[in-house]
Amino acid sequence: MTVRLLFLALPAVLLSVSPAAAQSNGCTGFPPTTLDLDTVLAPIQRDDALSIPQLTRLPGRTPGPVSTTDSHVLGLTQARYGEQSQVSALFKTMGDGTYCASASKLAISFGFQQRIVHVAREIPAGSCLHGEVLAHEMRHVAVDEALLQEMMPQIRSRLDQVIAEMAPVRSRSQSQAMAAVRRPLESAMRRIMQEFGRERDRRQAQVDTVEEYERVSRVCNGEARNYLPKPATRRTVRQG
């Protein structure tokens, strides 16, 4: 079982073995590989227990409305996405002591394993500003959900192509053979994760615009100013 939970993904090169190579290595007679692809969309958790300074320091992909002058975060959406994959394989022992292996089933789950929406605790629940900040955060949620729904058919098509290009492998041990079977899938999933993250960044940036932050700072009669931390007062020390 491979579990990959990432905000970012590493680049990879897609590797595959051609059917001609499979015929030349003598590994034939395996049934076709099947694909089981599931979408994961964790329920949204709500957490209004963190203060504005805590949210400002909290790592996360989609920071919500801020004060454009002081960069104090009023809301935050945290989303953890990734994939879980399991590869089942069939093995044959060859006359020279080597092993032939072929993937029999790929079971993959892709999507969001955790989603938490924060609104700063200083903002009263039910207030005008609370509603505005929460609405902004839910736009981030909607972007994620739309992207996942749009990408899943593309992911399935990519994985179908990987399966079509996979062929039985031959190696000196079962572990080496299994590693070779898994390599094309892992390479493809790393590339899919990279592309998903890049497109997600692009779409989320369209929500977090300077204009949107300025709008939230002005709505509700400028209520946001009431909850921002006050700047420290400087004291003058006289020596004499």
C-alpha positions as a Python dict, from the first residue, in 0.01 Angstrom:
ca = {
    (1, 'M'): (0, 0, 0),
    (2, 'T'): (137, 339, -100),
    (3, 'V'): (3, 648, 74),
    (4, 'R'): (97, 987, -65),
    (5, 'L'): (-45, 1297, 108),
    (6, 'L'): (102, 1612, -37),
    (7, 'F'): (55, 1983, -89),
    (8, 'L'): (322, 1971, -357),
    (9, 'A'): (450, 1692, -577),
    (10, 'L'): (791, 1615, -725),
    (11, 'P'): (848, 1599, -1101),
    (12, 'A'): (886, 1255, -1253),
    (13, 'V'): (954, 1086, -1585),
    (14, 'L'): (688, 846, -1708),
    (15, 'L'): (845, 505, -1768),
    (16, 'S'): (683, 208, -1936),
    (17, 'V'): (775, -124, -2094),
    (18, 'S'): (657, -189, -2449),
    (19, 'P'): (468, -507, -2542),
    (20, 'A'): (755, -596, -2775),
    (21, 'A'): (993, -592, -2479),
    (22, 'A'): (760, -824, -2290),
    (23, 'Q'): (763, -1071, -2575),
    (24, 'S'): (1142, -1061, -2593),
    (25, 'N'): (1180, -1136, -2221),
    (26, 'G'): (956, -1441, -2246),
    (27, 'C'): (695, -1312, -1999),
    (28, 'T'): (361, -1391, -2162),
    (29, 'G'): (24, -1540, -2075),
    (30, 'F'): (-85, -1290, -1808),
    (31, 'P'): (-445, -1160, -1794),
    (32, 'P'): (-516, -788, -1858),
    (33, 'T'): (-468, -538, -1574),
    (34, 'T'): (-782, -384, -1424),
    (35, 'L'): (-820, -36, -1272),
    (36, 'D'): (-1029, 60, -969),
    (37, 'L'): (-1024, 442, -926),
    (38, 'D'): (-1213, 611, -642),
    (39, 'T'): (-1268, 979, -562),
    (40, 'V'): (-1200, 1095, -205),
    (41, 'L'): (-1373, 1408, -71),
    (42, 'A'): (-1347, 1437, 307),
    (43, 'P'): (-1628, 1618, 490),
    (44, 'I'): (-1566, 1982, 573),
    (45, 'Q'): (-1460, 2052, 930),
    (46, 'R'): (-1525, 2392, 1086),
    (47, 'D'): (-1288, 2543, 1343),
    (48, 'D'): (-1333, 2898, 1477),
    (49, 'A'): (-1112, 2848, 1782),
    (50, 'L'): (-792, 3006, 1650),
    (51, 'S'): (-709, 3375, 1686),
    (52, 'I'): (-607, 3609, 1405),
    (53, 'P'): (-236, 3588, 1502),
    (54, 'Q'): (-258, 3208, 1513),
    (55, 'L'): (-423, 3190, 1171),
    (56, 'T'): (-164, 3430, 1032),
    (57, 'R'): (114, 3193, 1143),
    (58, 'L'): (-68, 2874, 1043),
    (59, 'P'): (66, 2702, 731),
    (60, 'G'): (-198, 2637, 468),
    (61, 'R'): (-263, 2672, 100),
    (62, 'T'): (-560, 2906, 85),
    (63, 'P'): (-543, 3204, 321),
    (64, 'G'): (-870, 3389, 347),
    (65, 'P'): (-943, 3759, 378),
    (66, 'V'): (-661, 3967, 522),
    (67, 'S'): (-591, 4326, 604),
    (68, 'T'): (-392, 4443, 304),
    (69, 'T'): (-189, 4678, 522),
    (70, 'D'): (-107, 4449, 813),
    (71, 'S'): (-151, 4107, 649),
    (72, 'H'): (-360, 3969, 935),
    (73, 'V'): (-548, 3656, 828),
    (74, 'L'): (-918, 3656, 918),
    (75, 'G'): (-993, 3314, 769),
    (76, 'L'): (-809, 3010, 637),
    (77, 'T'): (-896, 2698, 442),
    (78, 'Q'): (-666, 2401, 494),
    (79, 'A'): (-695, 2114, 247),
    (80, 'R'): (-477, 1806, 230),
    (81, 'Y'): (-494, 1613, -93),
    (82, 'G'): (-316, 1308, -227),
    (83, 'E'): (-348, 951, -340),
    (84, 'Q'): (-347, 601, -201),
    (85, 'S'): (-254, 318, -433),
    (86, 'Q'): (-236, -58, -410),
    (87, 'V'): (-94, -282, -681),
    (88, 'S'): (-174, -652, -703),
    (89, 'A'): (54, -862, -921),
    (90, 'L'): (82, -1216, -1055),
    (91, 'F'): (418, -1399, -1066),
    (92, 'K'): (563, -1684, -1268),
    (93, 'T'): (887, -1866, -1189),
    (94, 'M'): (1095, -1920, -1498),
    (95, 'G'): (1324, -2213, -1572),
    (96, 'D'): (1640, -2011, -1509),
    (97, 'G'): (1526, -1906, -1160),
    (98, 'T'): (1411, -1559, -1262),
    (99, 'Y'): (1060, -1424, -1210),
    (100, 'C'): (805, -1278, -1445),
    (101, 'A'): (550, -1039, -1294),
    (102, 'S'): (250, -853, -1423),
    (103, 'A'): (11, -611, -1253),
    (104, 'S'): (-331, -772, -1215),
    (105, 'K'): (-516, -483, -1047),
    (106, 'L'): (-450, -119, -967),
    (107, 'A'): (-664, 20, -683),
    (108, 'I'): (-623, 398, -649),
    (109, 'S'): (-800, 660, -436),
    (110, 'F'): (-740, 1026, -520),
    (111, 'G'): (-875, 1344, -369),
    (112, 'F'): (-895, 1547, -48),
    (113, 'Q'): (-830, 1352, 271),
    (114, 'Q'): (-884, 1650, 503),
    (115, 'R'): (-1059, 1988, 473),
    (116, 'I'): (-1077, 2244, 754),
    (117, 'V'): (-1233, 2589, 725),
    (118, 'H'): (-1127, 2848, 985),
    (119, 'V'): (-1273, 3185, 1076),
    (120, 'A'): (-1083, 3386, 1339),
    (121, 'R'): (-1230, 3355, 1688),
    (122, 'E'): (-1229, 3733, 1735),
    (123, 'I'): (-1507, 3765, 1476),
    (124, 'P'): (-1846, 3702, 1643),
    (125, 'A'): (-2046, 3415, 1499),
    (126, 'G'): (-2348, 3544, 1313),
    (127, 'S'): (-2195, 3885, 1253),
    (128, 'C'): (-2185, 4048, 910),
    (129, 'L'): (-1808, 4006, 885),
    (130, 'H'): (-1820, 3644, 995),
    (131, 'G'): (-2059, 3572, 710),
    (132, 'E'): (-1835, 3748, 459),
    (133, 'V'): (-1519, 3568, 570),
    (134, 'L'): (-1693, 3231, 574),
    (135, 'A'): (-1837, 3292, 227),
    (136, 'H'): (-1488, 3367, 99),
    (137, 'E'): (-1353, 3045, 247),
    (138, 'M'): (-1634, 2844, 93),
    (139, 'R'): (-1530, 2980, -246),
    (140, 'H'): (-1194, 2809, -188),
    (141, 'V'): (-1380, 2488, -104),
    (142, 'A'): (-1591, 2517, -420),
    (143, 'V'): (-1276, 2563, -633),
    (144, 'D'): (-1127, 2243, -491),
    (145, 'E'): (-1443, 2043, -545),
    (146, 'A'): (-1488, 2165, -903),
    (147, 'L'): (-1124, 2092, -987),
    (148, 'L'): (-1142, 1740, -845),
    (149, 'Q'): (-1462, 1664, -1036),
    (150, 'E'): (-1310, 1798, -1356),
    (151, 'M'): (-978, 1618, -1317),
    (152, 'M'): (-1099, 1268, -1227),
    (153, 'P'): (-1197, 1169, -1584),
    (154, 'Q'): (-859, 1299, -1703),
    (155, 'I'): (-682, 1101, -1431),
    (156, 'R'): (-868, 786, -1530),
    (157, 'S'): (-773, 839, -1894),
    (158, 'R'): (-407, 887, -1799),
    (159, 'L'): (-405, 572, -1588),
    (160, 'D'): (-579, 371, -1861),
    (161, 'Q'): (-297, 477, -2091),
    (162, 'V'): (-36, 370, -1835),
    (163, 'I'): (-203, 30, -1805),
    (164, 'A'): (-215, -8, -2183),
    (165, 'E'): (160, 57, -2201),
    (166, 'M'): (253, -166, -1908),
    (167, 'A'): (389, -511, -1986),
    (168, 'P'): (511, -806, -1779),
    (169, 'V'): (862, -766, -1643),
    (170, 'R'): (1136, -1018, -1570),
    (171, 'S'): (1377, -993, -1280),
    (172, 'R'): (1604, -1197, -1055),
    (173, 'S'): (1376, -1167, -750),
    (174, 'Q'): (1009, -1113, -673),
    (175, 'S'): (1085, -787, -493),
    (176, 'Q'): (1276, -648, -792),
    (177, 'A'): (1000, -759, -1025),
    (178, 'M'): (735, -594, -807),
    (179, 'A'): (933, -271, -796),
    (180, 'A'): (952, -273, -1176),
    (181, 'V'): (578, -335, -1202),
    (182, 'R'): (503, -42, -972),
    (183, 'R'): (743, 206, -1135),
    (184, 'P'): (523, 323, -1425),
    (185, 'L'): (225, 375, -1192),
    (186, 'E'): (424, 568, -935),
    (187, 'S'): (580, 788, -1203),
    (188, 'A'): (240, 862, -1353),
    (189, 'M'): (84, 945, -1015),
    (190, 'R'): (367, 1182, -924),
    (191, 'R'): (316, 1366, -1250),
    (192, 'I'): (-61, 1378, -1197),
    (193, 'M'): (-8, 1517, -847),
    (194, 'Q'): (224, 1784, -984),
    (195, 'E'): (-23, 1892, -1251),
    (196, 'F'): (-314, 1889, -1005),
    (197, 'G'): (-123, 2107, -758),
    (198, 'R'): (-16, 2354, -1025),
    (199, 'E'): (-370, 2396, -1157),
    (200, 'R'): (-507, 2423, -804),
    (201, 'D'): (-262, 2701, -723),
    (202, 'R'): (-367, 2888, -1036),
    (203, 'R'): (-739, 2864, -964),
    (204, 'Q'): (-711, 2947, -594),
    (205, 'A'): (-509, 3257, -678),
    (206, 'Q'): (-814, 3382, -869),
    (207, 'V'): (-1005, 3381, -538),
    (208, 'D'): (-731, 3548, -331),
    (209, 'T'): (-705, 3875, -519),
    (210, 'V'): (-607, 4213, -378),
    (211, 'E'): (-948, 4343, -487),
    (212, 'E'): (-1124, 4071, -287),
    (213, 'Y'): (-920, 4145, 25),
    (214, 'E'): (-993, 4516, -5),
    (215, 'R'): (-1363, 4444, -53),
    (216, 'V'): (-1379, 4234, 265),
    (217, 'S'): (-1193, 4505, 457),
    (218, 'R'): (-1460, 4759, 355),
    (219, 'V'): (-1780, 4556, 391),
    (220, 'C'): (-1992, 4558, 706),
    (221, 'N'): (-1899, 4924, 767),
    (222, 'G'): (-1531, 4836, 793),
    (223, 'E'): (-1597, 4595, 1081),
    (224, 'A'): (-1268, 4414, 1015),
    (225, 'R'): (-1074, 4700, 1174),
    (226, 'N'): (-1237, 4626, 1509),
    (227, 'Y'): (-1074, 4285, 1534),
    (228, 'L'): (-723, 4344, 1404),
    (229, 'P'): (-442, 4335, 1662),
    (230, 'K'): (-344, 4681, 1777),
    (231, 'P'): (12, 4784, 1689),
    (232, 'A'): (253, 4794, 1979),
    (233, 'T'): (299, 5139, 2133),
    (234, 'R'): (651, 5266, 2118),
    (235, 'R'): (796, 5408, 2438),
    (236, 'T'): (1063, 5675, 2438),
    (237, 'V'): (1335, 5627, 2693),
    (238, 'R'): (1509, 5946, 2795),
    (239, 'Q'): (1857, 5940, 2939),
    (240, 'G'): (1989, 6226, 3143),
}
